[in-house]
Amino acid sequence: MSEYLQQLQRDASSTAVKLPACVVILLNENAEFLLIKETERQQWQLPLDGIRDGETATEATLRLTRQQLGVEPAELECIGYSSADPANKIIWPAQNILVQLHAFVMVSTDWQGDISPATDYDSAQYFGIRDLPPVPAHVDHYIQMFTSWLPNREFRFR
């Protein structure tokens, strides 16, 4: 983990590859966030993936939830788009390169199937907003976006 942070700090001023991405916030009936623990870095994350050529943000989010979590959202709502925040610079694990995420942030409270994280993740767990474990800056940024968006919203839970 410290090696990752050192590399990120060293490369923070470097030009990052721009990556269109989507992140999904799944909320259970207690309004807790589903986080997945990445095996390699042992850090809690929101499910996140790049958007492939020809995919919409919604299609990418549906693919990501199927592949990373084994579920199919019945509803998705885009709560925002984030690109300029410095927190969006991360080291992309697959290619080990610095990327600037241009991420659509999606929310769902209704999905089909049981949460079953992909092999890249040790576990999946729900956390309340006041009980979140340490998360990377980009994850914290997306959760802050969500809490800013939240007032006056009504959710239907499955």
C-alpha positions in Angstrom: 0.0 0.0 0.0 2.7 2.5 0.9 4.5 1.7 -2.4 1.3 2.6 -4.2 0.9 5.9 -2.4 4.5 6.8 -3.0 4.1 6.1 -6.7 0.9 8.1 -6.9 2.6 11.1 -5.1 5.6 10.8 -7.4 3.4 10.8 -10.5 0.8 13.2 -9.3 2.2 16.0 -11.3 2.6 13.8 -14.4 0.2 13.9 -17.3 -2.4 11.2 -16.7 -4.2 9.1 -19.3 -7.8 10.2 -19.4 -10.1 7.3 -18.7 -13.9 7.4 -19.1 -15.3 5.4 -16.2 -18.3 4.6 -14.2 -18.7 4.0 -10.5 -21.7 2.5 -8.8 -23.1 3.1 -5.3 -25.3 0.3 -4.2 -27.4 1.1 -1.1 -29.1 -1.5 1.0 -32.4 -0.9 2.9 -30.5 0.7 5.7 -28.9 3.2 3.3 -25.5 1.6 3.8 -22.9 1.6 1.0 -21.6 -1.6 -0.5 -17.8 -1.6 -0.6 -15.6 -4.3 -2.1 -12.1 -5.0 -0.8 -9.5 -5.2 -3.5 -7.3 -8.2 -3.1 -4.0 -6.8 -4.4 -4.0 -3.5 -2.5 -6.2 -4.6 0.4 -8.3 -1.4 0.3 -12.0 -0.9 0.3 -13.5 0.5 -3.0 -16.7 1.3 -4.7 -17.2 -0.8 -7.7 -15.5 1.0 -10.6 -14.6 0.2 -14.2 -13.7 1.9 -17.5 -16.2 2.5 -20.2 -15.4 0.5 -23.3 -15.6 1.8 -26.8 -19.3 1.9 -27.9 -20.7 1.6 -24.4 -22.9 4.1 -22.7 -22.3 4.9 -19.0 -25.4 2.9 -18.1 -24.2 -0.1 -20.2 -20.8 0.0 -18.6 -22.4 0.2 -15.1 -24.6 -2.8 -15.8 -21.5 -4.8 -17.1 -19.5 -3.8 -14.1 -22.2 -4.9 -11.6 -22.5 -8.2 -13.3 -18.8 -8.9 -13.5 -17.6 -7.5 -10.2 -20.7 -8.2 -8.0 -22.8 -10.8 -9.8 -26.0 -8.7 -9.6 -28.2 -6.9 -12.1 -29.5 -3.5 -11.1 -33.2 -3.0 -11.8 -32.8 0.8 -11.6 -29.8 3.1 -12.0 -29.7 6.9 -11.5 -26.7 9.0 -12.5 -26.1 11.5 -9.7 -23.2 13.3 -11.4 -20.0 13.3 -13.3 -16.5 14.0 -11.9 -13.4 14.7 -13.8 -11.4 17.7 -12.6 -11.0 16.8 -8.9 -7.3 15.8 -8.1 -8.8 12.8 -6.2 -9.7 11.3 -9.5 -6.0 10.5 -10.3 -5.3 6.9 -9.6 -2.9 4.1 -10.6 -5.0 1.8 -12.9 -4.2 -1.7 -11.7 -4.5 -3.6 -14.9 -1.9 -1.5 -16.8 -0.2 0.1 -13.7 -0.5 3.5 -15.3 -1.6 6.9 -13.9 -5.1 7.7 -15.0 -7.4 10.7 -14.6 -10.9 9.2 -14.1 -13.7 10.9 -15.9 -16.4 9.1 -14.0 -20.2 8.9 -14.1 -21.4 8.2 -10.6 -24.5 5.9 -10.6 -26.7 4.8 -7.7 -29.0 1.8 -7.3 -31.2 0.6 -4.4 -32.8 -2.3 -6.3 -31.0 -5.2 -8.0 -31.5 -8.9 -8.7 -29.2 -11.5 -7.4 -26.9 -12.0 -4.4 -23.8 -10.0 -4.0 -20.8 -12.2 -5.0 -17.6 -10.3 -5.5 -15.3 -11.2 -8.4 -12.0 -12.9 -7.8 -10.1 -9.6 -7.7 -11.9 -8.8 -4.4 -11.6 -10.5 -1.0 -15.0 -9.5 0.2 -18.0 -7.2 -0.1 -19.6 -5.5 2.9 -22.1 -2.8 3.7 -21.0 0.3 5.7 -23.0 3.2 7.1 -21.8 6.7 6.2 -20.5 7.2 9.8 -18.8 3.8 9.8 -16.8 3.8 6.6 -13.4 2.2 6.6 -10.4 4.1 5.2 -10.9 4.5 1.5 -8.8 6.0 -1.4 -9.3 9.7 -2.1 -11.4 9.0 -5.3 -13.8 6.8 -3.4 -14.2 9.4 -0.7 -14.8 12.0 -3.4 -17.7 9.9 -4.9 -19.2 9.4 -1.5 -19.1 13.2 -0.8 -20.7 13.7 -4.2 -23.5 11.3 -3.1 -24.0 13.0 0.2 -24.2 16.5 -1.5 -26.8 15.1 -3.9 -28.8 13.2 -1.3 -31.0 16.0 0.3 -34.6 15.8 -0.7 -34.2 12.5 -2.5 -36.5 9.6 -1.9 -35.5 6.0 -2.4 -37.5 2.9 -2.9 -35.8 -0.2 -1.6 -36.5 -3.7 -2.8 
